[in-house]
Amino acid sequence: MKFESDYIEKLAKIITDNGLTEISLEDGEQAITIRKDLPEVSIAPSAPIVSPAPQAVPAAAASAPAKQAEEPKGKAIVSPMVGTFYSAPSPDANPFVEVGSNVEAGDVVCIIEAMKLMNEIKSEQSGKVVQICVKNGDPIEYGQVLMYVE
């Protein structure tokens, strides 16, 4: 099978229509990967979706953020897609990483299942995993923080 331009355009449309960031296909010795580049956006747990201006917040609610735990340190690894988070390659395998694990840039830290495709998520930096923000099997959203690496 030769990957025709019409076929490639259909795959690109599938990526756009379903909010995916990448599709990879193999057919014998041929392989194709179509990847949608995303703008580099830093998403933190206290992203701009926070509460309104302070004068509009009642005094009791204004003190609530102060009671929250400290913001995690390190760089966030965020989900590039909507799907299901898996911490290990199979149900009976050890997790890719745990809190305290050292990772190198390019190491697989988890898998996100999207539309029956297993997508390996890799660390963009070397360091130590200081917090894992989701549990195995949790549904996740695009841009959701998965873990922090310091």
Secondary structure, 3 states (H helix, E strand, C coil): CCCCHHHHHHHHHHHHHHCCCEEEEEECCEEEEEECCCCCCCCCCCCCCCCCCHHHCCHHHHCHHHHCCCCCCCEEEECCCCEEEECCCCCCCCCCCCCCCEECCCCEEEEEEECCEEEEEECCCCEEEEEECCCCCCEECCCCEEEEEC
